[in-house]
Amino acid sequence: MRSLLLLAAASSLLFAADPVPLFNGKDLSGWTMVGPGRFVVENGTLKTEGGMGLLYYHRQKFGNQTLRIVFKTTGEKDNSGVYIRMPEPPPDPWYGVHNGYEVQIQAGGDEWHSTGSLYSLAKVSKRAQKPAGEWNTMDIQLDGQITRVTLNGELVNEFKGDQPVPERKQWFEPVRGRRPDTGYIGLQNHDERAQVYFKEVSIIGGNLAPAGGPISKGDRDRALSYYHATRKQVIDAVSGLSEAQWKFKPADDKWSIRDVLEHLVLAEAGIFELVAAGLRRSADKPETKPKDEEIVARIKNRSRPAQAPEQMRPTGKWTANEALIDEFKIRRDKSLAWVAQTQEDLCNTYTKSAVGVIDTYQALLLIPAHTERHLAQINEVKGSAGYPK
């Protein structure tokens, strides 16, 4: 009796906290979609469309917190689910099936597959979903290895990670085994016929990462200035050179100025891929990360040798010098346009790079820092013995 009272007291304290929204009712800020299906924002709600897919919240993992989902179905056969405890950002919809738990949404399923069940692992103790067209509130409490599901105010499931579960019988059922205490969460779009609406996805208790959003005006201005400055410096450094100066190599194993510029052209998009990778599938937030200026200084430092990847090595593709300069301008201007307009959450998403895990704004700074590194190389070529005058 005493343990039940303690649980009730703890629950009342937990649910007294104000939910913090993960879905802002306007757009998919903070969320990433994988798979062929999609979620669309319609009248302040998320609506499933188009086939199997997984929309996951990429800004942080959750544990020892309660996830609140307010949803409604449009028919008895509508099928969806809430994924919890995914240890990594999911690359596709099936990752969540086998690496996390799916809290089922399906009015017509049996007790192992109806709303509030942990799909094929833990059955519901009762059915508490409202009829199609009515809103349901589902609270999923993550308490260490315990998962409690409350549907419309009624506890319908309590599952301990090490408790016995039925044998796996179908290829689409989740692999059995322990899931982590904390993980990413997501919403399932099950199939083309299902149409499920979500008007609230929020978290109660614990710490929530900063809401994020577009970079600050100061950060945007700094990046734009850096991109423009290095653009002009490159153009000034290569303009007016003779053919002999373009082709001169200080040694057989060294690059010419033409080689350096071709490398910068190829690297513009290649390095930008680090930004894109962080936005597609954010890496875990590092415990510590270097400061922006430390990253820039490390990239610029030519005393640290670096080998260009094969796809960024010059091959002589551009034989006309002016064409190569024009290509550099085109690619840099494309980068500049993106920096000027992006509304992506660059400071709360992360990517893996040669300098470790950094946020995607820092990855954006790698491009002009890399340009500065090779501006120094151009000046080294010009200062070499035998450089044509």
Residue pairs with C-beta under 8 A, 6 or more apart in sequence:
11 141
14 66
14 141
14 204
14 205
15 66
15 139
15 204
17 204
17 205
18 204
19 68
19 200
19 202
19 203
19 204
20 202
20 203
20 204
20 208
21 200
21 201
21 202
22 30
22 31
22 57
22 185
22 201
22 202
22 203
23 30
23 31
23 46
23 198
23 200
23 201
23 202
24 30
25 41
25 44
25 45
25 199
26 41
26 44
27 41
28 39
28 41
28 55
29 212
29 213
29 345
30 57
30 58
30 59
30 211
30 212
30 345
31 39
31 55
31 56
31 57
31 58
32 55
32 56
32 58
32 89
32 279
32 280
32 281
32 282
33 39
33 53
33 54
33 55
34 53
34 54
34 56
34 90
34 91
34 92
34 93
34 95
35 51
35 52
35 53
35 54
35 92
35 93
35 189
36 50
36 51
36 52
36 53
37 48
37 49
37 50
37 51
37 52
37 53
37 93
37 189
37 192
38 48
38 49
38 50
38 53
38 189
39 46
39 47
39 48
39 49
39 53
39 55
39 187
39 189
40 46
40 47
40 49
41 47
42 197
44 199
45 197
45 198
45 199
46 55
46 187
46 197
46 198
46 199
46 201
47 195
47 196
47 197
47 198
48 80
48 187
48 189
48 190
48 194
48 195
48 196
48 197
49 189
49 192
49 195
50 189
50 192
51 189
51 191
51 192
52 93
52 188
52 189
52 190
52 191
53 93
53 188
53 189
54 83
54 90
54 92
54 93
54 95
54 96
54 186
54 187
54 188
54 189
55 186
55 187
55 189
56 83
56 86
56 89
56 90
56 96
56 184
56 185
56 186
56 187
57 184
57 185
57 186
57 201
58 89
58 184
58 281
58 282
58 349
59 209
59 212
59 282
59 345
59 348
59 349
60 208
60 209
60 285
61 182
61 183
61 184
61 284
62 84
62 142
62 182
62 183
62 184
62 185
62 203
62 206
63 85
63 142
63 144
63 180
63 181
63 182
63 183
63 206
64 142
64 143
64 144
64 181
64 182
64 205
64 206
65 141
65 142
65 203
65 204
65 205
65 206
66 139
66 140
66 141
66 142
66 203
66 204
66 205
67 82
67 84
67 139
67 140
67 142
67 185
67 201
67 202
67 203
67 204
68 137
68 138
68 139
68 140
68 200
68 201
68 202
68 203
68 204
69 82
69 137
69 138
69 139
69 140
69 187
69 198
69 200
69 201
70 135
70 136
70 137
70 138
70 198
70 199
70 200
70 201
71 80
71 105
71 135
71 136
71 138
71 196
71 197
71 198
71 199
72 130
72 132
72 133
72 134
72 135
72 136
72 196
72 197
72 199
73 80
73 105
73 107
73 129
73 132
73 133
73 194
73 195
73 196
73 197
74 132
74 133
74 195
74 196
74 197
75 132
75 195
76 107
76 108
76 132
77 106
77 108
77 193
77 194
78 105
78 106
78 107
78 132
78 194
78 195
78 196
79 105
79 106
79 190
79 191
79 194
79 196
80 105
80 106
80 187
80 188
80 189
80 190
80 194
80 196
81 102
81 103
81 104
81 105
81 106
81 119
81 187
81 188
81 190
82 102
82 103
82 105
82 138
82 140
82 185
82 186
82 187
82 188
83 90
83 96
83 100
83 101
83 102
83 103
83 184
83 185
83 186
83 187
83 188
84 100
84 101
84 103
84 140
84 142
84 147
84 179
84 183
84 185
85 100
85 101
85 142
85 147
85 179
85 180
85 181
85 182
85 183
86 95
86 96
86 99
86 100
86 183
86 184
86 185
86 186
87 99
87 100
87 179
87 180
87 183
87 184
88 95
88 99
88 184
88 284
89 184
89 281
89 282
89 283
90 96
90 99
90 184
90 186
91 281
93 188
96 102
96 186
96 188
97 119
97 172
97 174
98 174
98 175
99 179
100 179
100 183
100 184
100 186
101 118
101 119
101 121
101 147
101 159
101 174
101 179
102 118
102 119
102 174
102 188
103 116
103 117
103 118
103 119
103 138
103 140
103 147
103 149
104 113
104 114
104 115
104 116
104 117
104 118
104 119
105 115
105 138
105 188
105 196
106 113
106 114
106 115
107 114
107 115
107 129
107 132
108 114
109 115
109 117
111 117
111 123
111 124
112 119
112 120
112 121
112 122
112 123
112 166
113 119
113 120
114 124
114 127
114 129
115 124
115 127
115 128
115 129
115 136
115 138
115 151
115 156
116 124
116 128
116 129
116 138
116 149
116 151
116 156
116 157
117 123
117 124
117 157
118 147
118 149
118 157
118 159
119 173
119 174
120 166
120 168
120 170
120 173
120 174
121 159
121 165
121 166
121 174
121 176
122 147
122 157
122 159
122 163
122 165
123 157
124 149
124 156
124 157
125 155
125 156
125 157
126 154
126 156
127 156
128 151
128 152
128 153
128 154
128 156
129 136
129 151
129 152
130 136
130 152
135 199
136 151
136 152
137 151
137 152
137 153
137 200
138 149
138 150
138 151
138 152
139 148
139 149
139 150
139 204
140 147
140 148
140 149
141 147
141 148
141 149
141 150
142 181
142 182
144 181
145 160
145 161
145 162
145 178
145 181
146 158
146 159
146 160
146 161
147 157
147 158
147 159
147 161
148 155
148 157
148 158
148 159
149 155
149 156
149 157
149 158
150 156
161 178
161 179
162 178
165 176
168 174
168 175
168 176
187 198
187 201
189 196
209 285
209 348
210 347
210 348
212 345
212 347
212 348
212 349
213 343
213 345
214 220
214 342
214 343
214 344
214 345
215 223
215 342
215 346
215 347
215 361
219 346
219 347
219 361
220 339
220 340
223 339
223 361
223 364
223 365
223 368
224 336
224 339
224 340
226 365
226 368
226 369
227 332
227 335
227 336
227 339
227 367
227 368
228 336
229 368
230 368
230 371
230 372
230 375
231 328
231 329
231 332
231 336
231 371
233 371
233 372
233 375
234 261
234 264
234 328
234 371
234 375
234 378
235 325
235 328
235 329
237 257
237 375
237 378
237 379
238 246
238 257
238 261
238 321
238 325
238 378
239 325
241 257
241 321
242 388
243 321
244 388
245 257
245 382
245 387
245 388
246 256
246 257
246 258
246 321
247 256
247 258
248 256
248 257
248 381
248 384
248 386
248 387
248 388
249 255
249 256
249 259
249 381
250 380
250 381
250 384
250 385
250 386
250 387
254 381
255 263
255 314
255 377
255 381
256 381
257 378
257 381
257 382
258 314
258 321
258 324
259 314
260 314
260 374
260 377
260 378
260 381
261 324
261 325
261 328
262 314
262 315
262 316
262 317
262 318
262 324
263 308
263 312
263 313
263 314
263 374
264 328
264 370
264 371
264 374
265 318
265 324
265 327
265 328
265 331
266 311
266 312
266 313
266 314
267 308
267 312
267 367
267 370
268 328
268 331
268 332
268 335
268 367
269 331
270 309
270 311
270 312
271 363
271 366
271 367
271 370
272 335
272 364
272 367
274 351
274 352
274 353
274 360
274 363
274 366
275 346
275 351
275 360
275 363
275 364
277 351
277 352
278 349
278 350
278 351
278 359
278 360
278 363
279 344
279 346
279 349
279 360
282 349
282 350
282 351
282 360
283 350
283 351
283 352
283 357
284 350
284 357
285 348
285 350
286 350
286 356
286 357
286 358
289 356
289 357
289 358
289 359
289 362
290 298
290 355
290 356
290 358
290 362
292 361
292 362
292 365
295 355
295 358
295 362
295 365
295 366
295 369
296 365
296 369
296 372
298 304
298 355
299 355
299 366
299 369
299 370
299 372
299 373
300 369
300 372
300 373
300 376
301 373
302 373
302 376
302 377
302 380
306 354
318 324
318 327
335 367
339 364
344 360
346 359
346 360
346 361
346 364
347 359
347 360
347 361
348 359
349 359
349 360
350 357
350 358
350 359
350 360
351 357
351 358
351 359
351 360
351 363
353 363
353 366
381 387
